[in-house]
Amino acid sequence: MNADNLDRIIATAAELGATIALQRTGHISGEISEREAFRTYGTWLRHAVEQGRIMAHRTGTGRTSKKLYNVAAILALRASDEARAELKIK
């Protein structure tokens, strides 16, 4: 495991911990719109959604209602993927 990969994993874990703490204290909702999620997390998130590894929920019952993703779930999945990738490298 090289230092750059370890730094990235630690940063993702810290971001996840901070997000969960802010959610629990009510400072953030912990949800992000689909558009913002894809803008922030890019093709990695698109692939995770296509593979069914993470799912959005709608704010309403209509077909055009806004889709939201849980930020903590995204960060946890990303941390898991990074750790798995690091283990496969060795």
N, C-alpha and C positions, 0 to 999 in steps of 0.2 A: 504494500500500500504506500503510494508516494504522498508527499506532503500536500500537494495540490488537491488530490482526491479527498484526503482526510479533512482538509480545510473546508471543502465544498459540503461534505457530509455533516460536519459540525455546524456550519452556517445554516444548512437546511433544518437541522434539528433545533437550533436556537430559534429560528424563525417560526417553526411549528410551536414550540413552547410559548413564545411570546404571543402568538395568535390565540392559542387556547386560553392563556391568562387574560387577555383582553376580552375574549368572548365571555368568559365566566364572570368578569367584573362588569359586563354590560357596556364597555366602551366601544365595541364594534359588534356588528351583527354576525360577522363570521361567514357571510354569504357574498358571493360575487356573481355578477351577471355573466351569461355565456359569452357575450362579446368581449367583456373585460377579461374573463378567464382565458380565452383563446389569445387575446392580445398579450397578456402577461406571461402565460406558460407555453404558448406556441404549439408547434407540431407535436411535442411530447404529449400534451393534454389531448389533442385531437386523436392521436393513436390510442391513448388510454380509453377514451370514450368509445371509439370504434370497436375496440376489443371488449367492451363491456366491463372494464375494470373500475370505472367510476361513472356515476349517473347524476344527472341534474334533476331537480324537481321544479315544477311549474308553480307560479304564484296564483294562478287561477285555474279554471276548468276548461277554458277555451284553447283551441289549437294554436292561437297566436299569443297566448299569455307568456310572460317573461320566464325564461329558464334561469335558475340559479344553481350555483355549485357551492358546496361547503369548502371554505378555504383550508380548514384544518385537514379535511380528508384529502384534498389535493396535495398538500405539503407532506402528509404522512406517506402517501403513495409514492411521491417523488423521492423522499428519503429512502424508502424501501427499495425503489428501483436503483438508486445510486449505490446503495450498500451491496445489492446483488451484483451490479455491474463490477464493482470493485472486487468482490470475491471471485468472480469469474475470470478476472484479469490474471490473478495469481495462478 
